[in-house]
Amino acid sequence: MTHKHYPLTKEGIREALETGVHGVYCLFFASFRNKRYVGSSVCMRSRLMSHLNKMKKGQHKNRHLGGLYKAWPHAARFYVVEVTDTPEDARRLEQCILDFTPKSRLYNQDAVVYGVNKKKKR
């Protein structure tokens, strides 16, 4: 499956996504295509903007992404893996991708997606 790659810039994010779209995305660097960061969000547009702003300020909690962005900001890219019907579906898909991708091919620091096994309150 081929995904359209966008630059990790405000313009690239705005071009790719509307506000309020939930799903799964991947961040990667053009020079290092064999490794990526997988994430999911209730609003992918705002989450990607958050990643971008934190990397620009040197405050991203993932030191690998932060360091790569500092060295090669113009090589930062992202793509949408899948838009999902619900945020829960997005988290489950992210967990599935993390479970079946070798850790050596991921920048993700955590192997468990927050909220994936959370029970709904009744």
VMD Tcl script that draws the C-alpha trace (Angstrom):
set ca {
  {0.00 0.00 0.00}
  {1.32 3.42 -0.93}
  {0.71 6.46 1.24}
  {1.08 10.07 0.18}
  {3.98 11.62 2.06}
  {3.73 15.21 3.26}
  {6.42 17.50 4.67}
  {6.13 17.94 8.44}
  {5.36 21.63 8.17}
  {2.28 23.69 9.07}
  {1.42 23.86 5.38}
  {1.90 20.12 4.86}
  {-0.27 19.28 7.85}
  {-3.02 21.68 6.75}
  {-2.95 20.23 3.24}
  {-3.23 16.65 4.46}
  {-5.81 16.87 7.22}
  {-9.00 18.59 8.28}
  {-9.55 19.43 11.94}
  {-11.13 16.67 14.04}
  {-10.06 13.69 11.93}
  {-8.97 10.74 14.06}
  {-6.72 7.94 12.95}
  {-3.16 6.65 12.77}
  {-0.15 8.47 11.32}
  {3.58 7.85 10.83}
  {6.47 10.31 11.18}
  {9.74 9.59 9.42}
  {12.78 11.31 7.95}
  {13.42 11.13 4.21}
  {17.03 10.02 4.70}
  {16.03 7.28 7.15}
  {12.95 5.70 5.56}
  {13.44 2.32 7.22}
  {12.52 3.68 10.66}
  {9.40 5.54 11.79}
  {7.30 6.79 14.66}
  {3.71 5.51 14.75}
  {1.01 7.50 16.52}
  {-2.73 7.86 16.78}
  {-4.91 10.76 17.81}
  {-8.45 12.02 18.23}
  {-7.36 14.97 16.05}
  {-4.36 14.06 13.91}
  {-3.98 17.63 12.64}
  {-3.49 19.12 16.11}
  {-1.32 16.19 17.24}
  {1.03 16.59 14.27}
  {1.17 20.36 14.92}
  {2.12 19.55 18.51}
  {4.92 17.20 17.36}
  {6.19 19.88 14.99}
  {6.12 22.70 17.56}
  {7.86 20.62 20.23}
  {10.58 19.52 17.80}
  {11.13 23.10 16.62}
  {11.56 24.22 20.25}
  {13.85 21.26 21.07}
  {11.33 20.04 23.67}
  {10.07 16.80 22.13}
  {10.04 13.99 24.71}
  {11.28 11.48 22.10}
  {15.01 12.27 21.91}
  {15.44 10.36 18.63}
  {12.82 12.43 16.83}
  {14.06 15.64 18.43}
  {17.66 14.99 17.45}
  {16.82 14.05 13.89}
  {14.62 17.11 13.49}
  {17.38 19.35 14.83}
  {19.84 17.95 12.28}
  {17.47 17.53 9.30}
  {14.30 19.62 9.75}
  {13.58 19.66 6.01}
  {13.68 15.85 5.83}
  {10.82 15.42 8.35}
  {7.79 13.80 6.71}
  {4.52 12.16 7.70}
  {1.73 10.16 6.19}
  {-1.72 9.08 7.28}
  {-1.90 5.31 7.75}
  {-5.67 5.25 8.17}
  {-8.54 7.50 9.12}
  {-10.73 5.60 11.59}
  {-14.39 5.76 12.61}
  {-13.60 6.13 16.31}
  {-10.61 7.14 18.45}
  {-10.71 3.65 20.01}
  {-10.27 2.10 16.56}
  {-7.27 4.38 16.01}
  {-5.62 3.29 19.27}
  {-6.28 -0.40 18.50}
  {-4.78 -0.06 15.01}
  {-1.73 1.76 16.41}
  {-1.25 -1.03 18.96}
  {-1.51 -3.65 16.22}
  {1.13 -1.86 14.14}
  {3.44 -1.57 17.17}
  {2.93 -5.26 18.01}
  {3.82 -6.47 14.52}
  {6.64 -4.07 13.62}
  {10.16 -4.98 14.75}
  {11.29 -2.58 17.49}
  {14.44 -1.87 15.47}
  {12.23 -0.16 12.85}
  {10.44 2.16 15.29}
  {11.27 5.41 17.08}
  {8.42 4.79 19.54}
  {9.66 4.55 23.12}
  {6.59 2.80 24.51}
  {5.34 -0.55 23.26}
  {1.86 -0.03 24.69}
  {-0.60 2.58 23.43}
  {-2.22 4.58 26.21}
  {-5.92 3.78 26.59}
  {-5.99 0.67 24.40}
  {-7.06 -1.67 27.20}
  {-9.08 0.88 29.16}
  {-12.60 -0.21 29.97}
  {-15.46 2.17 29.22}
  {-17.25 3.52 32.28}
  {-20.92 2.61 32.40}
}
mol new
graphics top color blue
foreach p $ca { graphics top sphere $p radius 0.5 }
foreach p [lrange $ca 0 end-1] q [lrange $ca 1 end] { graphics top cylinder $p $q radius 0.2 }
display resetview
